[in-house]
Amino acid sequence: MIAILGAGKMGEALLSGVLRAGRRPSDLVVTVRREERGVLLRQRYGVEVVTNAEAARTADTLVLAVKPQDMGTLLDELEGHLSTGRLVISMAAGIPTAFIEERLPADVPVVRVMSNTPVHVDEAMSVISAGTHATEEHLKLAEELLSPVGKVLRIPESLQDAATALSGSGPAYFYYLVEAMVDAGILLGMPRAAALEMVIQSAVGAAVMLRDSGDHPVMLREAVTSPAGTTISAIRELERHGVRAAVIEAIEAARDRGRELGGG
């Protein structure tokens, strides 16, 4: 039995992906903060909605999908209901496994996960790290759970805040760039809908080439950049405005904020 505690948008996306991968609704339970949310999930997926305490008593794997600021309250609700035979998977940004382990019975294995919003279209990047008591078996269980909704990568927990900054927040950086490119198209006289379609398809095509070709991004960029051409003129302006440095500093700032949220 798998329990998704705090089935908001990310929790629901995981629930949907797990069901599409072949799990039965009877194999899962969910918990929610609002009754109307529970009614919707029950109608949409046929899963049972239970309390956090009931989930802790009955599920073999508990996925903690609450917001970081709600983690302490959730763990308080699980106290006294969780046995050592359970696996706990945390999807809360910035919360270290040690914080969770301290509030659970001794030896309960914890796996920390950072995923991102493309989980909604089965293209998530999920990075996982083992807590003190998590074994190879527990990591494989986490991978099995997450793989239907995207790729899964193991990293040391010391890199989780960096992963949050890079891939957890990563989709927002791409959307920001798309916004800017569409605005540029409008400035140049392009209708908004046409500019958006062109930029989206360019982004999709570039991503697929980057994923499938095996070439370094520099090589792919240089293939588009002709001597004295239009692309190199644009690249020169990006470099002149320090876009590369700004991206690096922005991701560092996201990493630092992640550490603050986790109390590190």
Backbone bond lengths (Angstrom), bond angles and torsions (degrees), N, CA, C in turn:
res aa  C-N    CA-C-N  psi(-1)  N-CA   C-N-CA  omega(-1)  CA-C   N-CA-C  phi
1 M - - - 1.457 - - 1.537 109.88 -
2 I 1.322 115.26 133.07 1.463 121.50 177.60 1.523 108.19 -112.71
3 A 1.322 116.58 132.73 1.460 121.71 177.04 1.528 108.67 -116.48
4 I 1.324 116.56 130.00 1.460 122.04 174.57 1.518 107.13 -106.47
5 L 1.318 115.26 108.79 1.454 121.27 -175.03 1.529 109.52 -94.67
6 G 1.333 115.03 116.63 1.453 120.09 -176.62 1.516 110.33 88.30
7 A 1.327 116.86 58.70 1.462 121.47 -173.24 1.522 110.77 -80.72
8 G 1.349 114.75 73.72 1.461 120.98 172.07 1.517 109.00 -84.20
9 K 1.333 116.71 -147.10 1.464 120.21 -176.48 1.528 111.86 -63.77
10 M 1.344 116.61 -47.64 1.463 118.77 -179.64 1.523 110.80 -68.09
11 G 1.325 116.62 -41.97 1.451 120.15 179.21 1.516 112.21 -62.63
12 E 1.335 116.63 -40.63 1.458 119.92 178.31 1.531 111.33 -66.95
13 A 1.340 116.56 -38.90 1.465 119.56 178.57 1.525 110.46 -61.81
14 L 1.333 116.60 -41.13 1.465 120.04 177.21 1.522 110.47 -65.39
15 L 1.318 116.62 -44.06 1.461 121.77 177.70 1.528 110.86 -56.47
16 S 1.315 116.49 -47.95 1.459 121.01 -179.47 1.526 111.31 -61.73
17 G 1.331 116.78 -43.18 1.456 120.72 -179.25 1.515 112.40 -65.69
18 V 1.313 116.98 -40.45 1.462 121.19 179.76 1.531 110.48 -64.64
19 L 1.327 115.72 -39.49 1.468 119.15 178.17 1.523 111.44 -67.96
20 R 1.327 116.98 -40.27 1.462 119.78 178.06 1.526 111.49 -64.78
21 A 1.334 115.64 -27.40 1.466 119.95 -179.90 1.524 112.58 -78.22
22 G 1.332 117.30 -4.48 1.459 119.35 173.66 1.515 116.14 119.73
23 R 1.322 117.93 -5.40 1.470 118.61 176.20 1.523 109.70 -70.22
24 R 1.316 115.81 149.41 1.459 120.81 177.99 1.521 109.56 -89.12
25 P 1.326 117.88 149.62 1.474 120.04 176.46 1.524 112.61 -54.91
26 S 1.324 116.18 -30.83 1.469 119.39 179.99 1.524 112.35 -71.15
27 D 1.344 117.17 -11.39 1.461 121.39 178.52 1.528 112.28 -85.16
28 L 1.338 116.44 -5.82 1.456 120.13 -174.38 1.520 111.28 -131.04
29 V 1.329 114.21 151.66 1.463 121.58 167.52 1.526 107.58 -134.00
30 V 1.321 116.20 157.81 1.461 120.70 178.82 1.518 109.83 -131.92
31 T 1.329 114.79 157.45 1.464 120.14 171.35 1.522 107.95 -124.40
32 V 1.326 115.56 150.91 1.464 121.56 -176.56 1.526 109.42 -141.35
33 R 1.334 114.65 163.60 1.458 119.26 177.74 1.522 111.73 -89.41
34 R 1.336 116.24 -31.36 1.470 119.98 -176.28 1.525 110.27 -115.90
35 E 1.325 115.98 138.42 1.463 121.29 -176.57 1.519 111.89 -60.58
36 E 1.348 116.71 -40.40 1.464 119.21 -178.45 1.527 112.01 -64.91
37 R 1.328 116.29 -29.87 1.457 120.67 176.42 1.525 109.90 -66.31
38 G 1.318 116.17 -41.53 1.449 120.75 178.36 1.519 112.20 -63.38
39 V 1.326 116.46 -40.60 1.469 120.62 178.05 1.521 109.74 -60.94
40 L 1.324 117.39 -43.64 1.465 121.33 -179.42 1.524 111.52 -62.24
41 L 1.338 116.98 -46.02 1.466 120.57 -178.68 1.521 111.47 -66.19
42 R 1.320 116.37 -37.34 1.467 119.90 178.50 1.528 110.41 -65.15
43 Q 1.330 116.37 -42.07 1.463 120.15 -179.86 1.527 111.44 -70.40
44 R 1.315 115.88 -38.55 1.467 120.02 -174.40 1.521 112.50 -76.18
45 Y 1.341 117.59 -37.41 1.472 120.21 -172.23 1.523 114.46 -120.51
46 G 1.321 117.60 -11.13 1.458 119.72 -179.73 1.507 114.46 74.72
47 V 1.338 117.64 19.56 1.467 120.72 -179.52 1.525 110.38 -92.78
48 E 1.309 114.59 157.64 1.463 120.29 178.06 1.522 109.66 -83.90
49 V 1.321 115.98 139.51 1.466 122.20 177.40 1.524 107.71 -105.88
50 V 1.332 116.11 125.47 1.469 121.12 -175.08 1.523 109.10 -131.12
51 T 1.313 116.15 177.32 1.463 120.93 174.71 1.526 109.45 -83.33
52 N 1.311 116.43 164.41 1.465 120.35 177.67 1.526 111.32 -60.78
53 A 1.317 116.76 -39.22 1.465 120.21 179.75 1.529 111.03 -65.20
54 E 1.336 117.03 -42.39 1.462 120.54 178.35 1.523 110.92 -63.75
55 A 1.333 116.52 -40.69 1.462 120.27 178.77 1.522 110.65 -61.17
56 A 1.331 116.81 -42.51 1.460 120.93 -179.12 1.517 111.77 -64.40
57 R 1.318 116.36 -33.25 1.467 119.63 -178.14 1.522 112.57 -78.28
58 T 1.324 118.60 -29.05 1.463 120.43 -169.75 1.524 114.80 -108.15
59 A 1.340 118.91 -26.28 1.464 120.88 -172.90 1.520 111.34 -88.14
60 D 1.335 115.99 146.08 1.461 121.57 174.35 1.531 111.23 -81.67
61 T 1.344 115.45 -34.53 1.461 121.62 179.19 1.513 108.98 -124.49
62 L 1.331 116.05 126.78 1.459 121.61 179.07 1.524 108.87 -112.31
63 V 1.319 116.72 121.62 1.456 122.21 177.06 1.529 107.56 -100.90
64 L 1.336 116.33 114.39 1.459 120.98 -179.22 1.525 107.85 -90.43
65 A 1.339 116.02 101.33 1.460 121.09 -173.79 1.525 111.82 -109.34
66 V 1.326 116.75 26.28 1.462 120.55 -179.80 1.527 110.70 -84.03
67 K 1.324 116.23 167.29 1.452 121.12 175.82 1.531 109.63 -70.16
68 P 1.342 117.16 152.78 1.473 119.44 -176.72 1.525 113.41 -53.42
69 Q 1.329 116.55 -40.17 1.463 119.34 -177.45 1.526 113.31 -69.76
70 D 1.329 117.03 -13.97 1.465 120.82 179.48 1.531 113.17 -99.46
71 M 1.331 117.00 -1.01 1.458 119.98 -174.13 1.523 111.82 -65.33
72 G 1.308 117.76 -43.33 1.457 120.63 -179.12 1.515 112.06 -58.94
73 T 1.322 116.93 -45.02 1.467 121.65 178.93 1.522 110.86 -62.80
74 L 1.334 116.80 -42.61 1.468 120.25 179.15 1.521 111.04 -61.53
75 L 1.321 117.05 -46.00 1.459 120.04 -178.89 1.518 111.25 -63.55
76 D 1.329 117.15 -33.98 1.466 120.14 175.44 1.527 110.89 -62.25
77 E 1.338 116.47 -37.98 1.469 120.71 -179.52 1.531 111.71 -70.73
78 L 1.334 116.51 -25.68 1.470 119.60 -179.96 1.523 112.53 -82.71
79 E 1.316 116.73 -15.17 1.476 120.48 -174.90 1.525 110.81 -57.66
80 G 1.318 115.18 129.89 1.455 121.35 178.31 1.510 114.93 85.45
81 H 1.330 117.10 -3.59 1.468 120.31 -177.13 1.525 113.16 -115.61
82 L 1.324 116.68 -8.48 1.461 121.01 -173.19 1.517 110.15 -108.30
83 S 1.338 116.01 128.39 1.459 120.02 179.29 1.526 110.01 -99.90
84 T 1.329 116.61 169.56 1.466 121.70 -174.67 1.522 112.91 -71.80
85 G 1.322 118.50 -11.22 1.455 120.15 -178.94 1.511 114.91 -84.07
86 R 1.315 117.89 7.93 1.453 122.17 -176.11 1.528 111.37 -97.92
87 L 1.333 115.77 157.04 1.462 122.53 170.30 1.521 107.97 -110.64
88 V 1.326 116.38 130.70 1.468 121.78 178.78 1.524 108.72 -111.48
89 I 1.333 115.69 125.30 1.462 122.14 177.59 1.524 107.48 -115.49
90 S 1.316 116.62 120.53 1.470 121.08 -178.33 1.518 110.18 -103.78
91 M 1.352 115.92 129.53 1.455 121.61 176.89 1.526 111.43 -110.41
92 A 1.326 117.03 15.74 1.465 121.16 -176.83 1.527 110.72 -85.55
93 A 1.305 116.64 123.76 1.468 121.76 -178.45 1.520 111.10 -63.01
94 G 1.324 115.62 134.81 1.459 121.27 171.85 1.514 115.62 82.57
95 I 1.322 118.37 -9.29 1.466 120.76 -176.83 1.530 109.28 -90.89
96 P 1.333 118.71 113.59 1.467 120.56 -179.15 1.523 111.70 -72.19
97 T 1.320 115.62 156.31 1.461 119.42 179.44 1.522 111.34 -62.15
98 A 1.335 117.44 -31.15 1.466 120.45 -179.41 1.530 111.18 -61.06
99 F 1.326 117.02 -38.06 1.466 121.45 178.77 1.521 110.51 -60.25
100 I 1.323 116.06 -40.75 1.465 120.97 -178.65 1.525 110.66 -75.79
101 E 1.334 116.11 -43.74 1.466 120.37 -178.23 1.514 112.24 -59.75
102 E 1.331 117.21 -36.07 1.462 121.02 -179.20 1.520 112.44 -63.69
103 R 1.333 116.40 -23.12 1.469 121.20 -175.03 1.525 112.81 -105.78
104 L 1.330 116.24 5.74 1.453 121.20 179.28 1.523 109.41 -114.90
105 P 1.331 117.70 165.05 1.466 119.78 174.79 1.524 111.20 -58.16
106 A 1.291 116.30 154.43 1.463 121.79 -177.86 1.521 110.70 -57.99
107 D 1.325 114.41 139.46 1.465 122.96 173.64 1.528 114.87 74.77
108 V 1.327 119.46 6.30 1.474 119.65 174.66 1.530 108.29 -70.15
109 P 1.329 118.11 123.42 1.465 120.25 -178.35 1.526 111.79 -74.03
110 V 1.332 115.33 138.26 1.467 121.76 179.25 1.525 108.54 -125.65
111 V 1.321 116.51 132.09 1.462 122.31 173.37 1.517 107.50 -117.72
112 R 1.317 115.50 127.87 1.468 121.01 -179.93 1.529 109.82 -95.35
113 V 1.328 115.79 135.36 1.466 121.86 -176.62 1.527 109.88 -128.24
114 M 1.324 116.24 137.89 1.450 120.69 165.36 1.515 107.58 -122.14
115 S 1.318 116.22 116.37 1.450 121.50 177.16 1.526 108.20 -114.40
116 N 1.330 117.25 -176.34 1.464 119.53 178.30 1.519 110.68 -141.41
117 T 1.318 116.46 173.86 1.465 120.89 -168.90 1.525 115.16 -65.11
118 P 1.332 122.61 -23.00 1.469 118.50 173.48 1.525 114.00 -61.66
119 V 1.318 117.65 0.60 1.460 121.03 170.18 1.532 109.59 -55.59
120 H 1.343 116.86 -27.09 1.463 121.08 -178.84 1.529 112.37 -67.58
121 V 1.330 117.38 -21.98 1.468 120.96 -179.51 1.530 110.85 -120.34
122 D 1.326 116.11 22.78 1.469 122.64 177.80 1.525 113.03 61.25
123 E 1.334 116.62 30.94 1.469 121.41 178.86 1.525 110.49 -127.32
124 A 1.313 117.23 31.27 1.461 121.25 -178.62 1.523 111.40 -70.13
125 M 1.315 115.23 155.50 1.457 122.36 165.77 1.521 106.11 -110.81
126 S 1.312 115.91 110.22 1.464 121.09 179.95 1.515 109.09 -111.36
127 V 1.321 116.59 128.31 1.466 121.13 176.20 1.518 107.99 -113.61
128 I 1.329 116.86 136.23 1.452 121.27 -173.92 1.530 110.37 -125.32
129 S 1.333 114.75 149.19 1.468 121.57 178.82 1.520 109.04 -139.80
130 A 1.316 115.08 143.48 1.464 120.78 -179.38 1.513 110.88 -85.66
131 G 1.330 115.70 137.28 1.451 120.60 170.20 1.520 110.39 -80.40
132 T 1.314 116.69 -170.93 1.460 122.25 -173.81 1.528 112.87 -59.06
133 H 1.329 116.75 -38.74 1.461 120.42 -172.24 1.532 112.96 -105.27
134 A 1.324 118.00 1.22 1.465 120.79 -178.31 1.529 110.33 -79.46
135 T 1.320 116.16 136.03 1.455 122.79 -178.24 1.528 110.43 -108.49
136 E 1.328 115.16 179.80 1.461 120.64 175.61 1.534 110.65 -57.03
137 E 1.286 117.16 -39.29 1.465 121.03 179.11 1.524 111.30 -61.25
138 H 1.314 116.54 -41.76 1.468 119.92 -179.31 1.525 110.94 -67.93
139 L 1.331 117.17 -39.14 1.464 119.87 177.30 1.528 110.63 -63.84
140 K 1.322 117.38 -39.47 1.466 120.24 178.43 1.527 110.95 -65.05
141 L 1.322 117.38 -37.69 1.459 120.56 177.03 1.527 110.63 -63.47
142 A 1.330 116.15 -40.87 1.461 119.81 177.51 1.527 111.34 -64.77
143 E 1.324 116.26 -41.36 1.468 120.74 178.21 1.529 110.81 -63.44
144 E 1.304 116.47 -41.44 1.469 121.16 179.34 1.526 110.89 -62.11
145 L 1.312 115.57 -37.59 1.456 120.51 -179.11 1.527 111.84 -70.94
146 L 1.343 116.29 -38.52 1.460 121.10 -172.51 1.525 114.31 -91.08
147 S 1.314 117.93 -23.69 1.464 120.56 -174.04 1.530 114.29 -61.99
148 P 1.352 120.33 -28.77 1.467 118.17 177.80 1.532 113.69 -64.36
149 V 1.332 118.16 -18.24 1.465 120.09 -176.62 1.528 112.27 -110.13
150 G 1.336 117.82 13.90 1.460 119.48 176.80 1.515 112.27 149.10
151 K 1.323 115.23 -159.82 1.460 121.55 179.78 1.521 110.50 -89.85
152 V 1.329 115.05 151.91 1.461 121.31 179.93 1.522 108.50 -128.84
153 L 1.310 115.83 133.34 1.466 122.18 -179.15 1.520 109.52 -131.68
154 R 1.338 116.25 135.26 1.465 120.41 175.74 1.527 110.09 -89.70
155 I 1.321 115.75 136.11 1.463 120.92 175.08 1.526 108.86 -141.25
156 P 1.344 118.28 159.29 1.464 119.96 172.47 1.530 109.73 -64.21
157 E 1.319 116.51 147.87 1.465 118.59 -178.54 1.525 112.05 -61.97
158 S 1.323 117.14 -26.11 1.473 120.04 178.93 1.528 112.36 -61.11
159 L 1.347 117.01 -17.51 1.466 121.00 -179.78 1.531 112.61 -102.07
160 Q 1.319 117.10 5.22 1.463 119.26 -176.55 1.530 112.58 -64.52
161 D 1.326 117.93 -38.77 1.463 119.19 179.53 1.529 110.54 -66.51
162 A 1.326 116.56 -35.79 1.462 120.08 175.75 1.526 110.41 -66.43
163 A 1.327 117.08 -40.02 1.462 120.79 178.18 1.525 111.04 -64.49
164 T 1.318 116.35 -38.62 1.462 120.45 176.48 1.523 110.51 -59.44
165 A 1.325 115.78 -43.98 1.464 120.80 -178.93 1.514 111.81 -69.39
166 L 1.331 116.87 -36.02 1.460 120.90 -173.15 1.525 112.53 -84.51
167 S 1.338 116.77 -53.33 1.467 118.59 -176.13 1.520 113.42 -107.36
168 G 1.330 117.31 -31.36 1.464 118.73 176.80 1.520 111.10 -61.29
169 S 1.316 116.28 -47.96 1.463 121.83 177.20 1.520 111.93 -88.74
170 G 1.321 117.51 -10.10 1.453 122.57 -171.80 1.520 115.83 -51.44
171 P 1.353 119.21 -45.54 1.464 118.14 -179.83 1.526 113.13 -55.47
172 A 1.330 117.34 -34.49 1.469 119.61 -179.57 1.521 111.28 -63.47
173 Y 1.324 117.52 -35.30 1.467 119.89 179.07 1.525 110.34 -65.12
174 F 1.323 116.48 -40.32 1.466 119.83 179.15 1.525 110.76 -66.79
175 Y 1.342 116.84 -41.47 1.462 119.05 178.35 1.533 110.39 -62.85
176 Y 1.306 115.53 -38.00 1.468 120.44 178.50 1.526 110.51 -62.03
177 L 1.333 116.62 -44.04 1.460 120.91 178.26 1.528 111.02 -65.18
178 V 1.329 116.96 -40.52 1.459 120.53 177.47 1.528 110.28 -60.97
179 E 1.343 117.15 -44.00 1.464 120.66 176.43 1.526 111.19 -54.03
180 A 1.331 115.45 -48.06 1.460 120.37 -177.34 1.527 111.07 -64.07
181 M 1.326 116.96 -41.79 1.466 120.38 -179.60 1.529 111.05 -66.65
182 V 1.323 117.20 -39.33 1.463 120.42 177.65 1.531 109.97 -64.81
183 D 1.327 117.15 -42.69 1.462 120.50 177.25 1.528 110.69 -59.68
184 A 1.334 115.91 -38.67 1.464 119.49 178.12 1.526 110.35 -64.20
185 G 1.333 116.65 -41.08 1.451 119.72 177.60 1.516 112.19 -61.08
186 I 1.321 116.43 -41.15 1.467 120.92 178.43 1.530 110.02 -64.28
187 L 1.323 116.18 -42.05 1.464 120.69 177.67 1.527 111.30 -58.91
188 L 1.315 116.18 -33.99 1.464 121.14 -179.23 1.533 112.59 -85.87
189 G 1.341 116.19 5.08 1.458 119.80 174.70 1.502 115.39 100.03
190 M 1.317 118.43 6.66 1.466 122.27 -177.52 1.532 110.24 -83.74
191 P 1.329 119.59 136.52 1.468 120.13 172.44 1.530 110.23 -59.89
192 R 1.330 116.34 145.15 1.463 120.32 -174.94 1.520 111.75 -56.87
193 A 1.332 117.79 -46.10 1.463 120.36 -176.95 1.521 111.17 -61.82
194 A 1.321 116.35 -41.70 1.464 119.78 179.85 1.525 110.69 -67.07
195 A 1.344 116.83 -42.37 1.463 120.43 179.28 1.520 110.85 -61.73
196 L 1.333 116.48 -42.24 1.466 120.43 -179.27 1.524 110.90 -64.89
197 E 1.320 116.99 -43.65 1.461 120.07 179.85 1.528 111.31 -62.51
198 M 1.318 116.57 -42.05 1.464 120.70 -179.90 1.526 111.19 -64.38
199 V 1.331 116.34 -43.89 1.465 119.87 -177.74 1.526 110.51 -68.50
200 I 1.337 117.36 -42.86 1.464 120.00 -179.89 1.524 110.86 -60.05
201 Q 1.339 116.79 -48.05 1.450 118.88 -178.36 1.521 111.74 -66.01
202 S 1.329 116.64 -35.05 1.470 119.49 176.21 1.518 110.49 -63.55
203 A 1.347 116.04 -40.88 1.463 120.30 179.87 1.524 111.19 -66.21
204 V 1.342 116.67 -44.20 1.465 120.76 179.71 1.521 110.10 -63.10
205 G 1.337 116.57 -47.39 1.462 120.09 -179.07 1.514 112.16 -62.01
206 A 1.334 116.19 -42.76 1.463 119.85 179.94 1.522 110.92 -64.85
207 A 1.343 117.01 -40.12 1.461 120.50 179.68 1.524 111.38 -64.76
208 V 1.320 117.14 -42.23 1.460 120.71 179.71 1.526 110.41 -64.83
209 M 1.337 117.03 -42.84 1.467 120.02 177.60 1.531 111.01 -61.80
210 L 1.315 115.99 -41.72 1.462 120.20 -179.87 1.517 110.77 -64.66
211 R 1.327 116.20 -39.52 1.468 120.46 -179.11 1.527 111.83 -72.46
212 D 1.322 117.11 -42.53 1.462 121.04 -169.03 1.523 114.97 -93.17
213 S 1.327 117.30 -23.33 1.466 118.75 -174.81 1.523 112.99 -78.83
214 G 1.334 116.24 -30.37 1.455 120.09 -174.62 1.519 112.97 79.41
215 D 1.333 117.59 1.33 1.461 121.21 -179.69 1.523 111.11 -82.20
216 H 1.327 116.04 151.05 1.459 121.20 175.20 1.523 108.70 -67.56
217 P 1.339 117.61 144.84 1.468 119.26 -179.85 1.521 113.65 -56.63
218 V 1.322 117.53 -30.54 1.466 119.43 177.12 1.520 110.48 -61.78
219 M 1.332 117.09 -42.37 1.465 120.74 179.88 1.524 111.20 -63.75
220 L 1.324 116.21 -41.30 1.462 119.66 179.54 1.525 111.22 -67.09
221 R 1.323 116.20 -40.03 1.471 119.16 178.06 1.519 110.74 -64.98
222 E 1.341 116.88 -42.54 1.469 119.99 -179.01 1.523 111.63 -65.02
223 A 1.339 116.78 -28.35 1.463 119.65 178.30 1.529 112.16 -66.50
224 V 1.340 116.43 -22.57 1.463 121.32 178.69 1.528 111.38 -92.76
225 T 1.329 116.42 -14.62 1.462 121.73 -168.44 1.526 110.53 -100.87
226 S 1.320 116.26 96.79 1.468 121.74 179.54 1.530 110.13 -83.19
227 P 1.325 117.90 150.24 1.473 121.00 177.02 1.523 111.41 -57.45
228 A 1.315 116.03 130.11 1.471 123.28 177.91 1.528 112.62 58.40
229 G 1.330 116.87 24.61 1.462 120.50 -177.34 1.514 113.50 -96.00
230 T 1.330 114.35 -169.43 1.469 119.95 -176.95 1.527 112.18 -71.73
231 T 1.345 116.87 -39.21 1.464 120.10 -175.15 1.516 111.84 -65.98
232 I 1.333 117.06 -43.01 1.466 119.05 -178.90 1.519 111.08 -66.04
233 S 1.344 116.93 -30.10 1.464 119.58 175.84 1.522 110.22 -65.37
234 A 1.333 116.34 -40.11 1.462 120.04 177.97 1.527 111.29 -68.20
235 I 1.337 116.76 -42.98 1.468 120.71 179.32 1.522 110.56 -60.83
236 R 1.332 115.92 -40.47 1.470 119.40 178.69 1.526 110.65 -58.25
237 E 1.339 117.23 -42.13 1.468 120.00 179.93 1.528 111.20 -67.19
238 L 1.335 116.77 -38.53 1.465 119.48 177.11 1.521 110.91 -61.90
239 E 1.318 116.74 -41.64 1.462 120.82 178.71 1.524 110.62 -68.79
240 R 1.323 116.74 -38.83 1.471 119.97 -179.09 1.520 111.18 -63.56
241 H 1.329 116.53 -33.06 1.467 120.73 -179.85 1.529 112.22 -90.26
242 G 1.308 117.49 4.98 1.459 120.67 174.83 1.513 114.44 68.45
243 V 1.340 117.37 34.05 1.462 120.12 -176.84 1.527 111.39 -64.11
244 R 1.329 117.15 -40.89 1.468 120.01 179.71 1.527 110.81 -60.79
245 A 1.312 116.62 -47.34 1.469 120.37 179.42 1.525 111.05 -64.16
246 A 1.340 116.90 -37.33 1.463 120.32 -179.79 1.529 110.79 -65.50
247 V 1.321 117.22 -39.18 1.464 120.81 178.50 1.529 110.26 -63.53
248 I 1.320 115.97 -45.62 1.464 120.04 179.79 1.526 110.70 -61.07
249 E 1.327 116.35 -46.27 1.465 120.18 -179.32 1.523 111.40 -66.18
250 A 1.335 117.78 -35.77 1.460 121.14 178.78 1.521 110.93 -64.06
251 I 1.322 116.91 -42.86 1.466 120.25 -179.33 1.526 110.55 -69.95
252 E 1.326 116.74 -35.38 1.472 119.49 173.29 1.522 110.45 -61.33
253 A 1.343 117.29 -42.07 1.465 121.13 179.66 1.523 110.90 -63.26
254 A 1.342 116.87 -39.25 1.464 120.36 177.43 1.526 110.46 -64.90
255 R 1.340 116.39 -40.77 1.467 120.10 177.41 1.531 110.58 -60.57
256 D 1.336 116.37 -44.67 1.467 120.38 -178.48 1.526 111.21 -64.77
257 R 1.329 116.18 -37.43 1.468 119.60 178.72 1.534 110.78 -67.04
258 G 1.330 115.72 -37.39 1.459 119.78 176.12 1.514 111.76 -59.68
259 R 1.330 115.76 -41.45 1.466 119.72 177.37 1.519 111.75 -63.26
260 E 1.345 115.87 -38.42 1.468 119.13 178.32 1.521 111.58 -63.95
261 L 1.343 115.99 -42.56 1.467 119.83 -179.90 1.528 111.38 -62.41
262 G 1.338 115.74 -33.46 1.450 120.17 -179.43 1.523 113.31 -87.30
263 G 1.323 116.00 0.73 1.458 120.63 179.80 1.500 113.42 75.28
264 G 1.387 116.86 18.00 1.455 120.04 -178.02 1.502 112.87 -88.25
